[in-house]
Amino acid sequence: MSPRPAGAAKTSAAALLLLAFSIDRPSAWGFVAHRIVAENAVRALPSGMSGFYKSAAERISDASIEPDTILRDREGEQEKRRHYIDLDELSQPPFQVLPLEQDRAREKYGDRRLDEAGHLPWRILSIYDELGESFVRKDWTRAATLSGWLSHYVADAYQPLHSTRNFDGQRSCNEGVHTAFETDMVDRQKAIYRAETSLPATFSAEVIQDPLRFIFSEIIAAFDVADEVLRADSEAVRAVKKEHGDYYTELERRAGPLARRQMNRATATVANLWYSAWVEAGRPELPASAPAPSRRSARPGSGSRSKGGRP
């Protein structure tokens, strides 16, 4: 197998700027990774939730990839922005002056700049609120769909390259690293990733008291390790050139542990947010089995924080 091209020459600052605005942003974790996170989270829920979620596991797994399929096809650029937030487009580490509330961020940066940077944390909060409302209404079909969608966006928050404007290594001669890291590398060893990112039997779901603040802290932590992904790619390419090995074997050796750690953390957060939404809704009794899925296409969430949400 030939190595993934890494970009041989240094480009000028002007060329880098042009590239940054012209390159199409890759999708999120690959379908396999998203399904693994959702399915592993289902198995980690406590009694009171586990029966319903296990019966709805197939629907939740399917819904976990819909933001990259149904919703992107339907909402285009608006949906793409919901899968990332380029922290370094808005502020500088440690991002202490970055407003957490979307309205305040819009006031500070303006619509265009915030739209270019992305909306991921606020999308997570919106779907979280809608999930809680579906529990209150006892809309179990909707709850299963929203659980899958929430899993998707949360997993995106743990993909380090979804937190930086250098999302595909286009600014550092690592072009193509995004898909190589989050899709190709995982898909080649999906059984290992499924097993090694599952939560231990000792895991106990906990309420996340301030979901938005928590998600921002996790995205910042992901940003802090983005350079590790880029460095792993560079080292893998050099190893292939020197030893004529396989690029993905070399990338797995260097970046696989990081990917598994991030997927494991994402799985825990997904389970905790599902649990938190249920507790906040008053712990309604969930049905022992999920209703049969509708043949109608999933409808995108409204994104509103209405009367069922937190104050």
C-alpha positions as CSV (number, residue, x, y, z in Angstrom):
1,M,0.0,0.0,0.0
2,S,1.4,3.4,-0.9
3,P,1.6,6.1,1.8
4,R,-0.8,8.9,1.9
5,P,0.7,12.0,0.2
6,A,1.9,14.4,2.9
7,G,2.7,17.5,0.9
8,A,6.3,17.8,-0.1
9,A,7.0,21.5,-0.3
10,K,6.5,24.5,2.0
11,T,3.8,26.8,0.7
12,S,3.7,30.6,1.0
13,A,1.5,32.3,3.6
14,A,-0.8,33.5,0.8
15,A,-1.1,30.0,-0.6
16,L,-1.9,28.6,2.8
17,L,-4.6,31.3,3.4
18,L,-6.2,30.5,0.0
19,L,-6.1,26.8,0.8
20,A,-7.7,27.2,4.1
21,F,-10.7,28.9,2.6
22,S,-11.0,26.6,-0.5
23,I,-10.5,23.1,1.0
24,D,-13.8,21.3,1.7
25,R,-14.0,20.3,5.4
26,P,-14.1,16.6,5.8
27,S,-16.9,14.8,7.7
28,A,-16.7,13.8,11.3
29,W,-15.5,10.5,12.7
30,G,-16.3,7.8,10.2
31,F,-19.6,5.8,10.3
32,V,-17.9,2.9,12.1
33,A,-16.5,5.1,14.9
34,H,-19.8,6.9,15.4
35,R,-21.7,3.6,15.6
36,I,-19.1,2.2,18.1
37,V,-19.5,5.2,20.4
38,A,-23.3,5.0,20.4
39,E,-23.5,1.3,20.8
40,N,-20.9,1.2,23.6
41,A,-22.8,4.0,25.4
42,V,-26.0,2.0,25.2
43,R,-24.4,-0.8,27.1
44,A,-23.2,1.5,29.9
45,L,-26.5,2.8,31.1
46,P,-28.0,2.1,34.5
47,S,-31.2,0.3,35.3
48,G,-34.3,2.4,34.6
49,M,-32.7,3.3,31.2
50,S,-30.9,0.2,30.0
51,G,-34.0,-1.8,28.9
52,F,-35.3,0.9,26.6
53,Y,-31.9,1.9,25.2
54,K,-30.9,-1.7,24.5
55,S,-34.2,-2.3,22.7
56,A,-33.6,0.9,20.7
57,A,-29.9,0.2,20.1
58,E,-30.3,-0.4,16.4
59,R,-32.3,2.8,15.8
60,I,-29.8,4.8,18.0
61,S,-26.9,3.4,16.0
62,D,-28.5,4.3,12.7
63,A,-29.4,7.8,14.0
64,S,-25.7,8.3,15.1
65,I,-24.7,8.7,11.5
66,E,-27.7,10.7,10.3
67,P,-26.1,14.1,10.9
68,D,-23.5,13.1,8.2
69,T,-26.2,11.8,5.9
70,I,-29.8,12.9,6.2
71,L,-29.2,16.2,7.9
72,R,-26.3,17.2,5.7
73,D,-28.2,16.4,2.6
74,R,-31.2,18.4,3.9
75,E,-29.5,21.5,5.5
76,G,-26.2,21.7,3.7
77,E,-23.8,24.4,5.0
78,Q,-25.9,25.1,8.0
79,E,-25.5,21.5,9.1
80,K,-21.8,21.3,8.3
81,R,-21.1,24.1,10.8
82,R,-22.7,22.1,13.6
83,H,-19.9,19.5,13.5
84,Y,-16.9,21.6,14.6
85,I,-15.7,24.7,16.3
86,D,-12.3,26.2,15.3
87,L,-11.3,27.5,18.7
88,D,-8.2,29.1,17.3
89,E,-10.3,31.1,14.8
90,L,-12.0,32.9,17.7
91,S,-9.4,33.1,20.4
92,Q,-6.0,31.8,21.7
93,P,-5.2,29.1,24.2
94,P,-6.2,28.6,27.0
95,F,-9.4,30.2,25.5
96,Q,-10.4,31.8,28.8
97,V,-12.0,34.8,27.1
98,L,-14.1,32.8,24.8
99,P,-17.8,33.4,25.6
100,L,-19.7,30.1,26.3
101,E,-23.2,31.4,25.4
102,Q,-23.8,31.5,21.7
103,D,-25.6,34.9,21.8
104,R,-22.6,36.5,23.6
105,A,-20.2,34.9,21.2
106,R,-22.2,36.3,18.3
107,E,-22.1,39.7,19.8
108,K,-18.4,39.5,20.3
109,Y,-17.4,38.0,16.9
110,G,-20.2,38.7,14.6
111,D,-22.3,36.3,12.5
112,R,-19.9,35.7,9.7
113,R,-16.9,35.0,11.9
114,L,-18.8,32.7,14.2
115,D,-20.4,30.8,11.3
116,E,-16.9,30.2,9.8
117,A,-15.6,29.0,13.2
118,G,-18.5,26.5,13.7
119,H,-21.3,25.8,16.1
120,L,-20.5,22.4,17.6
121,P,-20.9,23.1,21.4
122,W,-24.2,24.9,21.0
123,R,-25.6,22.2,18.7
124,I,-24.8,19.6,21.4
125,L,-26.6,21.7,24.0
126,S,-29.6,22.2,21.7
127,I,-30.0,18.4,21.0
128,Y,-29.5,17.7,24.7
129,D,-32.4,20.0,25.6
130,E,-34.6,18.5,22.9
131,L,-33.8,15.0,24.3
132,G,-34.9,16.1,27.7
133,E,-38.1,17.5,26.2
134,S,-38.8,14.2,24.4
135,F,-38.5,12.4,27.8
136,V,-41.0,14.8,29.3
137,R,-43.5,14.3,26.5
138,K,-42.9,10.5,26.5
139,D,-42.1,10.7,22.8
140,W,-39.9,7.6,22.8
141,T,-39.4,7.4,19.0
142,R,-38.1,10.9,19.1
143,A,-36.0,10.2,22.1
144,A,-34.2,7.3,20.3
145,T,-33.5,9.5,17.3
146,L,-32.2,12.4,19.4
147,S,-30.0,10.0,21.5
148,G,-28.3,8.9,18.3
149,W,-27.9,12.5,17.1
150,L,-26.5,13.6,20.4
151,S,-24.0,10.8,20.3
152,H,-22.8,12.0,16.9
153,Y,-22.1,15.6,17.9
154,V,-20.5,14.6,21.2
155,A,-18.2,12.2,19.4
156,D,-17.2,15.1,17.1
157,A,-16.3,17.2,20.1
158,Y,-13.6,14.6,21.0
159,Q,-12.1,14.5,17.5
160,P,-9.1,16.8,17.9
161,L,-9.2,18.1,14.3
162,H,-12.7,19.3,14.8
163,S,-11.4,22.0,17.2
164,T,-8.9,23.8,15.0
165,R,-8.8,25.7,11.7
166,N,-5.9,23.3,10.7
167,F,-8.6,20.7,10.4
168,D,-7.0,18.7,7.6
169,G,-3.4,19.5,8.2
170,Q,-3.6,21.9,5.3
171,R,-1.6,24.5,7.1
172,S,1.2,22.2,8.2
173,C,1.8,19.9,5.2
174,N,-0.4,17.1,6.6
175,E,-3.1,17.3,4.0
176,G,-5.4,14.3,4.2
177,V,-4.8,13.5,7.8
178,H,-8.4,14.2,8.9
179,T,-9.9,11.2,7.1
180,A,-6.9,9.0,7.6
181,F,-7.1,9.5,11.4
182,E,-10.8,9.3,12.0
183,T,-12.1,7.0,9.4
184,D,-9.5,4.9,7.6
185,M,-7.4,4.0,10.6
186,V,-10.4,3.0,12.7
187,D,-12.2,1.1,9.9
188,R,-9.2,-1.1,9.4
189,Q,-9.3,-2.4,13.0
190,K,-12.9,-1.8,14.0
191,A,-13.2,-4.9,16.2
192,I,-10.2,-3.7,18.2
193,Y,-11.6,-0.2,18.5
194,R,-15.0,-1.5,19.6
195,A,-13.5,-3.6,22.3
196,E,-10.9,-1.2,23.6
197,T,-13.2,1.9,23.7
198,S,-16.0,0.2,25.6
199,L,-16.6,1.4,29.1
200,P,-15.6,-0.8,32.1
201,A,-18.2,-2.7,34.1
202,T,-17.5,-0.3,37.0
203,F,-18.7,2.7,35.0
204,S,-21.6,4.5,36.6
205,A,-23.4,7.3,34.7
206,E,-23.3,10.7,36.4
207,V,-25.2,13.9,36.0
208,I,-23.3,16.6,34.2
209,Q,-24.4,19.8,36.0
210,D,-23.4,22.3,33.4
211,P,-23.3,20.6,30.0
212,L,-22.2,23.6,28.0
213,R,-19.3,24.4,30.2
214,F,-18.3,20.8,30.4
215,I,-18.4,20.4,26.6
216,F,-16.3,23.4,26.1
217,S,-13.7,22.1,28.5
218,E,-13.6,18.8,26.6
219,I,-13.3,20.5,23.2
220,I,-10.4,22.6,24.6
221,A,-8.8,19.4,25.9
222,A,-9.2,17.9,22.4
223,F,-7.6,21.0,20.8
224,D,-4.6,20.5,23.1
225,V,-3.8,17.1,21.5
226,A,-4.5,18.1,17.9
227,D,-0.8,18.6,17.3
228,E,-0.2,15.0,18.4
229,V,-2.3,13.8,15.5
230,L,-0.4,16.0,13.0
231,R,2.9,14.8,14.5
232,A,1.9,11.2,14.2
233,D,1.0,11.7,10.6
234,S,4.3,13.3,9.8
235,E,6.2,10.5,11.6
236,A,4.2,7.8,9.8
237,V,4.9,9.3,6.4
238,R,8.7,9.5,7.2
239,A,8.7,5.9,8.4
240,V,7.1,4.7,5.2
241,K,9.6,6.6,3.1
242,K,12.5,5.2,5.1
243,E,11.3,1.7,5.8
244,H,8.8,1.1,2.9
245,G,6.1,0.1,5.4
246,D,2.4,0.6,5.5
247,Y,1.2,4.1,6.3
248,Y,-1.8,3.1,8.3
249,T,0.2,0.6,10.3
250,E,2.6,3.4,11.2
251,L,-0.2,5.9,11.9
252,E,-2.0,3.3,14.2
253,R,1.2,2.8,16.1
254,R,1.5,6.5,16.8
255,A,-2.1,7.8,16.9
256,G,-4.2,4.8,17.6
257,P,-3.9,5.0,21.4
258,L,-5.0,8.7,21.2
259,A,-8.0,7.9,19.0
260,R,-9.1,5.1,21.3
261,R,-8.7,7.3,24.3
262,Q,-10.8,10.1,22.7
263,M,-13.5,7.6,21.6
264,N,-13.6,6.1,25.1
265,R,-14.1,9.6,26.7
266,A,-16.7,10.4,24.1
267,T,-18.6,7.2,25.0
268,A,-18.6,8.1,28.7
269,T,-19.9,11.7,27.9
270,V,-22.6,10.3,25.7
271,A,-23.9,8.0,28.4
272,N,-23.6,10.8,31.0
273,L,-25.6,13.2,28.9
274,W,-28.3,10.7,28.1
275,Y,-28.6,10.0,31.8
276,S,-28.5,13.7,32.7
277,A,-31.3,14.5,30.3
278,W,-33.4,11.7,31.8
279,V,-32.8,12.8,35.4
280,E,-33.5,16.4,34.5
281,A,-36.8,15.4,32.9
282,G,-37.8,13.8,36.2
283,R,-36.7,10.2,35.6
284,P,-39.8,9.3,33.7
285,E,-40.5,5.5,33.4
286,L,-39.1,4.4,30.1
287,P,-40.9,1.6,28.2
288,A,-39.3,-1.8,28.3
289,S,-39.0,-1.9,24.6
290,A,-38.7,0.8,21.9
291,P,-41.5,1.5,19.5
292,A,-41.1,0.4,15.9
293,P,-39.1,3.0,14.0
294,S,-41.1,5.2,11.6
295,R,-40.5,4.9,7.9
296,R,-40.5,8.7,7.6
297,S,-37.1,10.4,7.4
298,A,-35.7,12.0,10.5
299,R,-36.5,15.6,10.9
300,P,-33.8,18.1,12.0
301,G,-34.1,19.6,15.5
302,S,-35.4,23.1,16.0
303,G,-32.4,24.2,18.0
304,S,-34.6,26.1,20.4
305,R,-34.3,26.1,24.2
306,S,-38.0,26.0,25.1
307,K,-40.0,25.4,28.3
308,G,-38.7,21.9,28.8
309,G,-35.1,22.9,29.1
310,R,-32.9,24.2,31.9
311,P,-33.3,27.7,33.2
